[in-house]
Structures are given as structure tokens and as C-alpha cells.
Amino acid sequence: MYEKILVIDDEKDIVSLIKDALEDENYIVYEAFNGNQAIEKLKLNPELILLDVMMPGRDGFEVCNNIRDLVSCPIIFLTAKSEEDAMIKGLSVGGDDYITKPFSIKQLKMRVVAHIRREKRKSDINYRNYLSFDGLSIDLKAREIKFKGVPISFTKREFDIIEMLALNAGQVFSKEQIYEKVWGYYAEGDSSTVAEHVKKARAKLLGINTNKEYIKTVWGVGYRWEK
């Protein structure tokens, strides 16, 4: 796994217990025993934070409030407080979850796995929604294409073809495959129209003062998006 986890608790025995348990799962675990140390350890870029509520000086709520603008990773509170108002306060200052002491190591590990998995899904979705190729950026969600920040206008069909090819960069698609995917299996017409749309899309891409040929013709086969 090797994800980095920061454990913040003034009770060193608890920190040691958590550290051993998570290192058994191949996590990299950093320790902090007060708010000042916690803020210092943020430079290590943890991917999840376990934060005790009841600490001398700055408590967990204050620490979370101070660091929330500095990190986007999940923060899980460790609290002996089971009162609803304490739980609500923890979530309101930027926490993502809480575990009530005493807790089982198995429960702790499952919560950690769940939050890290959720963060990975979010990253994967964001990655798939945004592609970048040598100065050309493709926002699949907004259906926008820019070269070095300058928008390029494409028709719906042109964008759909670019999207299909770019998502599968390096793979060759025949005109028939592109037509079936973009126009639909039951569309009226034929695959010859693909060549015309590719020609127009390529002209727009070449018209942005770049020597990069993004859409490559593979003679006798079809087209591919250059990696």
C-alpha cells in the first residue's frame, strides 16, 4: 500500500499501537503528540490523518480547524466522547469521520481502508475527466478542448471522435468502429463520413500553431491518437 498516515495523539501508547497495526498493512505512519507537531508533519503530505480530540493545549477540534485549509486528505477523529454534539462538532470543523474509543484495531483498519479507497476513486474519476497531451488539454466533463489555455471549437461529432481516440491513445480504430461508437449502431448513413469529420478535426488541431499531429492516419486500417 505505502500510503502515508499521520497519527496525532498525546497518548504515546495509543500512537505506538496504531503505528504497529498500520505498518503491518504496509502503510507509512508518522507520529505527532500535540498540535504544533501535527502542523509541522503536514509537510510530509499525509494521505490520511487520525486525530485525537482530547489533547492538552490545542485540542483535536482546534487542530483540525487550523489544518483543514492546508490539507485535503481525510481526517478521522479518535474520541472518547460519544455525545452527539461532540461528533457533530468534529464533522463541522472539517473532519470526515470519527471512531469512538475504545475501538478495535480491525475497525480502525477498515475505516482507514474505506477512506483511502474513496480518495483513490475520486482521483481516478478526476483523471479520467481531464486529459493532457503536449499542451493540449481535454476536459471530458465540460466537453472543452484548449491548447495552452486557448479554447478550440469543435462540433459535437468532432469532439466525440477526439474523445474516443484520446481515451484510447495509441490504439487504432477503423472508420467502421468509430462510426458505430460515435453515431450509434443503428444510425442511418455509412462510415465514409468519419473521414470528413476527422479531416476537419485534424485541421483545427493543426491550426493552433503546433507541429504535433495528434490524430494519426494508419493507412488501410484507420486512425489513432498519438501518445
RARA-V102544 format. One record per residue. N is the residue number from 1. RES is the residue in one small letter. PHI is phi in radians with two decimals (999 if undefined). D_LAST is the distance of its C-alpha to the last C-alpha in Angstrom with 2 decimals. Layout:
n->N res->RES phi->PHI d_last->D_LAST
n->N res->RES phi->PHI d_last->D_LAST
This chain:
n->1 res->m phi->999 d_last->28.73
n->2 res->y phi->1.19 d_last->29.23
n->3 res->e phi->-1.22 d_last->29.17
n->4 res->k phi->-1.67 d_last->31.52
n->5 res->i phi->-2.18 d_last->34.70
n->6 res->l phi->-1.81 d_last->37.44
n->7 res->v phi->-1.86 d_last->40.95
n->8 res->i phi->-2.09 d_last->43.57
n->9 res->d phi->-2.83 d_last->47.17
n->10 res->d phi->-1.37 d_last->50.44
n->11 res->e phi->-1.56 d_last->51.63
n->12 res->k phi->-1.13 d_last->50.40
n->13 res->d phi->-1.12 d_last->51.35
n->14 res->i phi->-1.19 d_last->49.10
n->15 res->v phi->-1.05 d_last->46.19
n->16 res->s phi->-1.10 d_last->46.75
n->17 res->l phi->-1.10 d_last->46.95
n->18 res->i phi->-1.12 d_last->43.71
n->19 res->k phi->-1.03 d_last->41.94
n->20 res->d phi->-1.08 d_last->43.09
n->21 res->a phi->-1.14 d_last->42.15
n->22 res->l phi->-1.35 d_last->38.59
n->23 res->e phi->-1.18 d_last->38.01
n->24 res->d phi->-1.10 d_last->39.06
n->25 res->e phi->-1.70 d_last->35.94
n->26 res->n phi->1.24 d_last->33.75
n->27 res->y phi->-1.42 d_last->33.48
n->28 res->i phi->-1.66 d_last->33.88
n->29 res->v phi->-2.01 d_last->37.00
n->30 res->y phi->-1.89 d_last->38.35
n->31 res->e phi->-2.02 d_last->41.94
n->32 res->a phi->-2.56 d_last->43.76
n->33 res->f phi->-1.99 d_last->47.43
n->34 res->n phi->-2.80 d_last->47.89
n->35 res->g phi->-1.08 d_last->46.17
n->36 res->n phi->-1.12 d_last->45.90
n->37 res->q phi->-1.12 d_last->44.21
n->38 res->a phi->-1.06 d_last->41.83
n->39 res->i phi->-1.13 d_last->40.69
n->40 res->e phi->-1.11 d_last->40.30
n->41 res->k phi->-1.33 d_last->38.09
n->42 res->l phi->-1.09 d_last->35.61
n->43 res->k phi->-1.16 d_last->33.90
n->44 res->l phi->-1.45 d_last->32.74
n->45 res->n phi->0.98 d_last->30.51
n->46 res->p phi->-1.14 d_last->31.92
n->47 res->e phi->-1.72 d_last->30.07
n->48 res->l phi->-2.84 d_last->33.45
n->49 res->i phi->-2.17 d_last->36.97
n->50 res->l phi->-1.81 d_last->40.26
n->51 res->l phi->-2.22 d_last->42.99
n->52 res->d phi->-1.29 d_last->46.73
n->53 res->v phi->-1.44 d_last->48.85
n->54 res->m phi->-1.51 d_last->52.20
n->55 res->m phi->-2.23 d_last->51.83
n->56 res->p phi->-1.15 d_last->54.40
n->57 res->g phi->1.32 d_last->53.74
n->58 res->r phi->-1.35 d_last->50.61
n->59 res->d phi->-1.39 d_last->50.17
n->60 res->g phi->-1.07 d_last->46.91
n->61 res->f phi->-1.10 d_last->47.00
n->62 res->e phi->-1.18 d_last->47.30
n->63 res->v phi->-1.08 d_last->44.59
n->64 res->c phi->-1.05 d_last->42.17
n->65 res->n phi->-1.07 d_last->43.10
n->66 res->n phi->-1.34 d_last->42.49
n->67 res->i phi->-1.75 d_last->39.08
n->68 res->r phi->-1.04 d_last->37.53
n->69 res->d phi->-1.32 d_last->36.13
n->70 res->l phi->-1.70 d_last->34.65
n->71 res->v phi->-2.33 d_last->32.78
n->72 res->s phi->-1.95 d_last->30.99
n->73 res->c phi->-1.24 d_last->31.28
n->74 res->p phi->-1.11 d_last->33.87
n->75 res->i phi->-2.10 d_last->37.47
n->76 res->i phi->-1.91 d_last->39.94
n->77 res->f phi->-1.38 d_last->43.62
n->78 res->l phi->-1.89 d_last->46.06
n->79 res->t phi->-2.44 d_last->49.45
n->80 res->a phi->-1.52 d_last->52.97
n->81 res->k phi->-1.47 d_last->53.62
n->82 res->s phi->-1.85 d_last->53.56
n->83 res->e phi->-1.18 d_last->54.88
n->84 res->e phi->-1.07 d_last->52.82
n->85 res->d phi->-1.14 d_last->53.08
n->86 res->a phi->-1.17 d_last->51.54
n->87 res->m phi->-1.12 d_last->48.57
n->88 res->i phi->-1.11 d_last->48.11
n->89 res->k phi->-1.07 d_last->48.36
n->90 res->g phi->-1.05 d_last->45.68
n->91 res->l phi->-1.25 d_last->43.23
n->92 res->s phi->-1.26 d_last->44.31
n->93 res->v phi->-1.61 d_last->43.54
n->94 res->g phi->2.11 d_last->39.95
n->95 res->g phi->-1.27 d_last->40.25
n->96 res->d phi->-1.86 d_last->38.18
n->97 res->d phi->-2.91 d_last->40.60
n->98 res->y phi->-2.58 d_last->43.80
n->99 res->i phi->-2.19 d_last->45.46
n->100 res->t phi->-1.54 d_last->49.24
n->101 res->k phi->-1.30 d_last->51.02
n->102 res->p phi->-1.31 d_last->52.09
n->103 res->f phi->-2.14 d_last->48.89
n->104 res->s phi->-1.53 d_last->47.85
n->105 res->i phi->-1.08 d_last->45.10
n->106 res->k phi->-1.07 d_last->43.60
n->107 res->q phi->-1.11 d_last->43.47
n->108 res->l phi->-1.04 d_last->41.91
n->109 res->k phi->-1.08 d_last->39.14
n->110 res->m phi->-1.14 d_last->38.42
n->111 res->r phi->-1.13 d_last->38.23
n->112 res->v phi->-1.08 d_last->35.86
n->113 res->v phi->-1.02 d_last->33.56
n->114 res->a phi->-1.08 d_last->33.69
n->115 res->h phi->-1.24 d_last->32.78
n->116 res->i phi->-1.17 d_last->29.91
n->117 res->r phi->-1.10 d_last->28.52
n->118 res->r phi->-1.11 d_last->28.89
n->119 res->e phi->-1.13 d_last->27.04
n->120 res->k phi->-1.15 d_last->24.09
n->121 res->r phi->-1.08 d_last->24.07
n->122 res->k phi->-1.07 d_last->24.13
n->123 res->s phi->-1.13 d_last->21.18
n->124 res->d phi->-1.09 d_last->19.14
n->125 res->i phi->-1.11 d_last->20.21
n->126 res->n phi->-1.10 d_last->19.40
n->127 res->y phi->-1.12 d_last->15.87
n->128 res->r phi->-1.27 d_last->15.30
n->129 res->n phi->-1.47 d_last->17.03
n->130 res->y phi->-2.45 d_last->14.86
n->131 res->l phi->-2.06 d_last->11.12
n->132 res->s phi->-2.42 d_last->9.91
n->133 res->f phi->-2.47 d_last->7.28
n->134 res->d phi->0.80 d_last->9.14
n->135 res->g phi->1.60 d_last->12.41
n->136 res->l phi->-1.66 d_last->11.67
n->137 res->s phi->-1.97 d_last->13.09
n->138 res->i phi->-2.15 d_last->13.64
n->139 res->d phi->-1.67 d_last->16.83
n->140 res->l phi->-1.22 d_last->17.15
n->141 res->k phi->-1.26 d_last->20.74
n->142 res->a phi->-1.47 d_last->21.98
n->143 res->r phi->0.97 d_last->19.93
n->144 res->e phi->-2.21 d_last->19.19
n->145 res->i phi->-2.19 d_last->16.44
n->146 res->k phi->-2.32 d_last->16.94
n->147 res->f phi->-2.06 d_last->15.81
n->148 res->k phi->0.89 d_last->17.37
n->149 res->g phi->1.55 d_last->19.82
n->150 res->v phi->-1.65 d_last->20.85
n->151 res->p phi->-1.16 d_last->20.79
n->152 res->i phi->-2.13 d_last->19.68
n->153 res->s phi->-1.56 d_last->21.78
n->154 res->f phi->-2.25 d_last->20.58
n->155 res->t phi->-1.27 d_last->22.87
n->156 res->k phi->-1.03 d_last->22.73
n->157 res->r phi->-1.13 d_last->21.47
n->158 res->e phi->-1.07 d_last->18.75
n->159 res->f phi->-1.11 d_last->17.55
n->160 res->d phi->-1.05 d_last->17.90
n->161 res->i phi->-1.16 d_last->15.73
n->162 res->i phi->-1.06 d_last->12.91
n->163 res->e phi->-1.04 d_last->13.51
n->164 res->m phi->-1.07 d_last->13.51
n->165 res->l phi->-1.22 d_last->10.30
n->166 res->a phi->-1.17 d_last->8.34
n->167 res->l phi->-1.18 d_last->10.28
n->168 res->n phi->-2.18 d_last->9.26
n->169 res->a phi->-0.91 d_last->5.54
n->170 res->g phi->1.63 d_last->5.90
n->171 res->q phi->-1.60 d_last->9.55
n->172 res->v phi->-1.59 d_last->11.88
n->173 res->f phi->-2.14 d_last->14.58
n->174 res->s phi->-1.31 d_last->17.85
n->175 res->k phi->-1.06 d_last->19.67
n->176 res->e phi->-1.15 d_last->22.16
n->177 res->q phi->-1.14 d_last->19.82
n->178 res->i phi->-1.14 d_last->18.41
n->179 res->y phi->-1.07 d_last->22.01
n->180 res->e phi->-1.10 d_last->23.39
n->181 res->k phi->-1.29 d_last->20.93
n->182 res->v phi->-1.49 d_last->21.15
n->183 res->w phi->-1.53 d_last->24.72
n->184 res->g phi->1.85 d_last->26.18
n->185 res->y phi->-1.08 d_last->27.86
n->186 res->y phi->-1.79 d_last->31.17
n->187 res->a phi->-1.17 d_last->30.13
n->188 res->e phi->-1.52 d_last->32.30
n->189 res->g phi->2.32 d_last->30.68
n->190 res->d phi->-2.55 d_last->28.29
n->191 res->s phi->-1.23 d_last->24.69
n->192 res->s phi->-1.10 d_last->25.35
n->193 res->t phi->-1.21 d_last->24.83
n->194 res->v phi->-1.06 d_last->21.10
n->195 res->a phi->-1.03 d_last->20.66
n->196 res->e phi->-1.18 d_last->22.60
n->197 res->h phi->-1.18 d_last->20.64
n->198 res->v phi->-1.12 d_last->17.28
n->199 res->k phi->-1.04 d_last->19.07
n->200 res->k phi->-1.21 d_last->20.28
n->201 res->a phi->-1.12 d_last->17.08
n->202 res->r phi->-1.13 d_last->15.34
n->203 res->a phi->-1.10 d_last->18.51
n->204 res->k phi->-1.17 d_last->18.40
n->205 res->l phi->-1.19 d_last->14.91
n->206 res->l phi->-1.27 d_last->16.08
n->207 res->g phi->-1.42 d_last->19.31
n->208 res->i phi->-1.77 d_last->18.15
n->209 res->n phi->1.06 d_last->18.61
n->210 res->t phi->-2.28 d_last->15.13
n->211 res->n phi->-1.51 d_last->14.19
n->212 res->k phi->-1.35 d_last->10.51
n->213 res->e phi->-1.70 d_last->10.21
n->214 res->y phi->-1.24 d_last->7.94
n->215 res->i phi->-1.75 d_last->9.77
n->216 res->k phi->-1.79 d_last->10.31
n->217 res->t phi->-1.49 d_last->13.69
n->218 res->v phi->-1.81 d_last->14.35
n->219 res->w phi->-1.01 d_last->18.06
n->220 res->g phi->1.42 d_last->20.47
n->221 res->v phi->-2.14 d_last->18.04
n->222 res->g phi->2.88 d_last->16.09
n->223 res->y phi->-2.35 d_last->12.77
n->224 res->r phi->-2.53 d_last->9.15
n->225 res->w phi->-1.62 d_last->6.39
n->226 res->e phi->-1.25 d_last->3.81
n->227 res->k phi->-1.24 d_last->0.00
